Amino acid sequence: MKSGAPHHEFDDNDLSHFSPISTFFLKANGDALVKAGITVLVPIIVCLLIWVTPLQAAQLVIPEIEGDPGEIIHIPIILKDIDNLAGLKLTISFDRTLLTYQNAIKSPHASGLMHLVNASSPGRLTIVMAGAAGISSRNIPVLTMIFKIHNDIHKLTRTELTIGESQLMSETLQEISHTLDSRPIIIHGEA
């Protein structure tokens, strides 16, 4: 059964039937339209990435410390740009021929966190801190480790605390992404 409507064949490249804009206009100005679209979209995408990406990542820092043979040194564990820290687990190795672990003292900034230091393995500490409410700060020491430098060091010696495992958790039990910065311990030695 045929309808009485005339049958038209269309050329797929001929857009003049569907748009008041001629094909010449589209072909001549297509590059300009693409450039204009990119000019508008790129700043929007950049703004979205900046808004979604944190400006500062959390960082765990062990600063450079200097000392002399026989001296007691205090080495803080510092957290920078941290939000809602409710848990921390660290394993730290040290050269037990140079240092003897004495104690660890929680800072007043971390008073809401309980802490436990396991020093049963020679030359290795496991540190755990946890609390119900998180702490936030741009730059806080959370724990200070106390070491005694051995007496029998006779030359300038550099050593460090090596962080083997480092895990920071938020109040919602989400892992907090962070970087590590462990600086050396410089022992001056006896002349």
WONORSUL-V105135 format. One record per backbone hydrogen bond with DSSP energy under -1.0 kcal/mol. NH is the residue of the N-H (numbers start at 0). CO is the residue of the C=O. E is the energy in kcal/mol with one decimal. If there is no record, write none. Layout:
nh:co:e
NH:CO:E
NH:CO:E
This chain:
nh:co:e
13:10:-1.7
17:14:-1.3
18:14:-1.4
25:21:-1.9
26:22:-2.6
27:23:-2.6
28:24:-2.3
32:28:-2.2
33:29:-2.2
34:30:-2.5
35:31:-2.3
36:32:-2.2
37:33:-2.4
38:34:-2.5
39:35:-1.6
40:36:-2.7
41:37:-2.6
44:40:-2.6
45:41:-2.6
46:42:-2.3
47:43:-2.1
48:44:-2.3
49:45:-2.3
50:46:-2.2
51:47:-2.3
52:48:-2.6
58:79:-2.1
59:178:-2.7
60:77:-3.2
61:180:-2.7
64:183:-1.5
66:185:-2.3
69:148:-1.3
70:67:-2.1
72:146:-2.9
74:144:-3.4
76:142:-3.2
77:60:-3.0
78:139:-3.3
79:58:-2.9
80:137:-1.3
81:136:-2.6
84:134:-3.0
85:168:-2.9
86:168:-1.6
87:128:-2.7
88:166:-2.4
89:126:-2.6
90:164:-2.0
91:124:-2.7
92:161:-2.9
93:122:-2.2
97:94:-1.6
98:94:-2.2
99:147:-2.1
101:145:-3.2
102:145:-1.3
104:143:-2.7
106:141:-2.0
109:106:-1.2
110:107:-1.4
112:109:-2.0
113:129:-3.1
115:127:-2.4
117:125:-3.1
123:120:-2.0
124:91:-3.1
125:117:-2.0
126:89:-3.0
127:115:-2.6
128:87:-2.6
129:113:-2.0
130:85:-2.1
134:84:-1.9
136:81:-2.4
139:78:-2.8
141:76:-2.8
142:76:-1.0
143:104:-2.8
144:74:-3.1
145:102:-3.3
146:72:-2.3
147:99:-2.6
148:70:-2.9
149:97:-2.6
156:186:-2.8
158:184:-2.4
161:92:-2.7
163:90:-2.9
166:88:-2.5
168:86:-2.8
169:173:-2.5
172:169:-1.9
175:167:-3.1
178:57:-1.9
180:59:-2.1
182:61:-3.0
184:158:-3.5
185:64:-2.9
186:156:-3.3
187:66:-2.4
189:152:-1.6
